[in-house]
């Protein structure tokens, strides 16, 4: 089966722009429907794909958190080059981490943080995510189970040393949270792991933003943009943006 590689998307609408950032081992499918929803509300939306995130698991191992961050930053700069000077940032999981980093270090209109961790998981747990990603990609490509298992044996033997860098990056971003002053909406799923639920509370309590909102989605897990409460999430993001004073 031929599987189409995920691509960046640009949904143009008004002068107000939103950068949409996906999660680790995810792709633009994490935020594409939200982008379409916001476009209908009058917001131009751009969603980049991080380096190494696509259809070849080996490519993921060849990249690092610094490369993924650069992809997010390139997305922000893409909107600047396109002439947008009012940019809000929305991210889920790792994308939420990048949203926080952008909001602390670059001019942004607002932040929506979904399921962001402020404490990195162990390298072993992160590597499990990579292995799941590799297995699922091979399955989508129509490779038979015995062949997948054979290929996965070799894949498991190849380390991904940059995962320790990801833990360090998340620790560094946690230190930036108290520097955030722009409006922020912190979202998390009630069915998500405790690490993410505690992280959401930490972010909400430690930002300096005068305009800050917090909401838990009772029927959702980690990727709340694709879970049972997705429509509520989309509407809440739109209403949050509508409540802001855009120049």
C-alpha positions, 0 to 999 in steps of 0.5 A: 500500500502506498502511503502519502507522506505528511506535508505542511499545510497553509490555510489562508483566511484573514490577517490574524495567523496561527502556527499549529505544531504537532507532537513527537512522532506525530505529523500535521494530522494532529492539528489539520482539522483544527486548522480548517476549523480556525480558517473558517473562523477567519484565521490563517493557519500554517502547520509545518512538519518536523524534520525526520517526521514522515514515513521513514522511521530511520529518518527520525533517528537521523534527526534531533530535538534541535532539528525539530525545534528548528522546524517549528521556528522555521514555521514561525518565520514562514508566517513572518515572511508571508507578511503576518505580524500577529501570530498565535501559537498552538501546539499539542504535546511536543508542539505545546513545548515549542509553543511555550518556548516561542511564547517566552522568546519570540513575539507572539499574540497568544499561546494554546498549550495542549498536553505539554510535558514539563518533565521529560520521560525516560529515554527508554519510554521515549524510545518505546514511542519511536518503536511504536511509530516505526511499527505502525508506519510499516503496518500502514505500508502493508508490510506483513507481520513476520516481515515487520518483526524481522525489520523491527529486530534490526531497528531496535538494535540502533540507538537513538541517542538524541532522546536524552537531548529531548529530556534536557530540552524539556527541562530547559523549556520548564525554566522559561515558563515563568517568563511567559506573559502573553495570553495563554490557554492551557488544555489537558485531557482527563484521561492523559497520563498523570505527568501531563495533567500535573504539567498542565497545572504547573504551566498554568500556575507559573506563567506571568500572564494576566490572561490565562485559562485552564481546562480539562477535557473529561473524555480525552487522552493525550492528543486532545485534537483528535479525541472524543472532545475534539469539537469542544477543543476546536471551539474553545480555541476559537473562542479564546482567540476571539476574546483577544484584542487583535490590532 
